[in-house]
């Protein structure tokens, strides 16, 4: 596999990862009944309505509140675990499993599948430096150290580790947002949203090139829990589909660079 092609394949990973964390903590509300004043006179019977009170409607995010909820909550998420599958025309192209942190910005990911000749590729990002272990590019168990700025694709790879770039792009690229329904996934009650963006605007705002053949709009399906944390995300773009599941928010993660003995030039 050519180096440029390998980087291009890996560059799609942090783009999807960046959509992993959003949300916030719901604010609890309470009600305290007042104590009625005492009186010496016997109170007269008062007619009451015994019909059960209707539950208050559940408030869902809308086009106005969705982006602020995401951008506000991302600062609270220090780390998360992502597992995903990419398919092309129904065939599995790549599976991924990794962790990411926001402060410092770092990522450790393993990818395997047809995109890597059925073998496993590994990528580690520490700040502005990437370490790539890709079948056909590096010897088994070895990494190539690459600094950002080498080419546009690598820059996208590095900057893709910052999810705020993608969240902020929704602000000016979103064309529609709909609450679909509440579903139970993995034992959790999740709210499903359809987030439609202007594809060209979204990619441009993320600092990415916009291929001419892309459709005008792209719709993400996003499942959020009651704290607005994304637990699952899917999208389909030009026959390429991705399904991602996000867990382990804010669990301690330690991502380190490979030792010097495993780095090749």
N, C-alpha and C positions, 0 to 999 in steps of 0.2 A: 504494500500500500504506500502510495506517495505521501510525503510529509504533509503537503497542502491538503490533500484529500482527507487524511487522518484528522487534521485539525478541524476541517470543515464538519466532519461527522461529530467530533466531540463538542463542537461549538453549540450544537443544538441542545446539549444537556443543561447547562446553566440557564438557558432561556426558559426551559420548562421549570427548572428548580426555582427560578425567581418567582414563580407564581405560587410557591408552596405556602408561605406564611402570611396570613393577614388576620385581622380580628381585633378583639378587645374584650374586656370583661363586662358582662351585663351588670347594670346597677340595680341593687335590690331596693324594693319599696315596701313600706309597711303601713298598717293602719292601726291606730289606737282608739278604741271607743271612749267617748267622753262619759263622765259620771253624772247622771241626772241629779238635779237639785232636789233636796228632800222637802217634803211638805207635810203638814199635819192633817190636811184634808185627804180623804180617800180619793185616789185618782179614778176618773171615769174610764170605762173600757174604751179602747181605741181600736177601730177596725184596722186590720192589717192584711196585706196581700201575701198570701202563703205561697204564691207561685215562685219557683226557684229563680234566682237571679241568673241572667245570661252571662256567661264568661266574657270578659273583655277580649276584643279581637287581638290576635297576636300581631305585633308590629314587625313587618319585614323591611329589609333594606330596599331602597329604591334608587333611581338614577342619581338623585341628589346626595343621598347618604352613603352610597356604596363605597365610592372612592375615599371620602374622609375616614370611614371606618377602617379601611385597609391601611391607609398611610399612617393613621394614628396608632394602630396596633402593631405595625411591623417593628416599631422601636422597642416593643416589649418582648419580642421573640429573639432569643439569643442563639438558638440552635434548633435543628429539626432533622428528621430522618425521612428520606424519600425512596420509594420503590416504584418503578415505572416500567411500562412496556411500550415500545414503538412498533407499529405494524405498517406495512406498505402493501396496499391491494390485498389485504387479508392475511398476508404472511408476516411472521415475526421478523422484524429487522434487527431489533436490539432490546435487551433488557438492561435495567440499571438499578443499582442499589448503592446509596451513599448518604453521607451526612454533610451538613453545611452550617457554618456559623456566620454571624453578622458582625461581631466585634471581638477579635479582628475578622475581616472578611477572609474566609477560608473554606475549602471544599475538598472532600475525599470521596471519589466515586469509582465504582467498578462497573464496566459495561461488557456485555458479551452478546454474541449472536452473529447473524449473517454479515453485518456491517464490519465484523472483525474476523471473517473467515471461520466463524464458530468458536473462536478463542476468546480470552478475556483481556480487556484493556483496562488500564488503571490511570486515573488522572488525579493529581493533587494540586490544588491552588493555594498558595500562601501569599496573601496580599497581591502584589503585581507580578509574581513569578509562578509559572506553571511547570509541573513535572509530568511528563507524558511517558507511559509505558504501553506501547501499542504494537501488537503483533505485526511483523513485517517492517516496522520502523526501528524498533530497539530490540536487543537481545532479551531473552526471557528473564524476567526479574530485574531488568535494568530500566532506568529512566533517562529521558532527555530533558535537560533543564532549559527552559525558554523564557526569556524576559519579554514583557509586554512591549508592543510597538514593532515587533518583527514583521507582522502583516495585519491586514484588517481583520482576518478571521480569528487570529489569536487575540487581538484586542477585544473582539466580541466575546470570546471565551472568558477572558479575565473579567471584563466589566459585567458579564452576565451573572457573575457571582453576587452582584449587588441587586437584590430584588426590588429595591425602591425605584430603580429606573423603570421597571415594567409597571409597577403600581401607578407611578406618576404619569406614565403614558396613557393610562386609561382616562385620565381627567379630560384630555382634549381629543382622544380618539374614540371614546365610547359613543355609539350611535343608538344603542338600546340596551335595556336591562329589564329582565322579567323574573319574578318569583315563579318557579314552575310548580313545585309541590314539596311536601315534607316526606322524606323517605327514611326507612331504617336500614342502615348499612353498618355491618360489623357490630351490631347491638346498640348503635347510637342513632338518635333521632337527628337527622340532618336536613337542612333546608337547601333545596336545589335551586340555583339561579342560572339563567342563560345570559351571558355577558357578550354582547355583540360589539365589535370594534371595527373602525375603519383600518383595514390591514396596512395600507401604505402609511397612514399617520402613525399607527402604533409602532411599526418598525422604525420609522424615521425618528420618532421621539426617543426610541431606545438606542439611537445611534447606529442602526443597522441599515445595510443596503436593501433596496426594495426591488426584487426581481419583477420583471414586466409581466410574467405569466400568473402572478398571484391573483386570487379573487379579490373583489373590492372590499368584502367584509369577511371577518372571521368570528365565529361564535365559540366561546369557552363555556363548558358546563362546569359549574363549581358547586360543591357540596360543603356547606358551612355548618358548624355546630352552634350551640346557643351562645357561645362566646365569640362567634364570628371567625373562628379559626377554620381554615380550609382543610378538609380531611380527604377530599378527592377532587381531582380536576381532569377533564378530558377535552380534547379538541380534535378536529379533523381538518387538515389543510392539504388540498390537492392530492387526495388519496393516501396521505400519510396521517395516521391516527396515533394519539398518545393517551394512555391512561396512567395517572399517577396517584399514589396514596401517600399521605403525609401523617407521620406520627412522632411521638417522643419530643414534643415541643419543650424547649428550655431544659432538657436533660443535659448534664455535663458532657462535653465533647472535647477531646484533645486531638487536634490535627497537626501533624508535624511533617516536615520535609523528609524525603528519603535520605538515608546516610550517604556521605560522599562516595563510599565504596560502591554504591549502586547507581551512580550517575555516570553516563557516558557522553562523549562529545559527538 
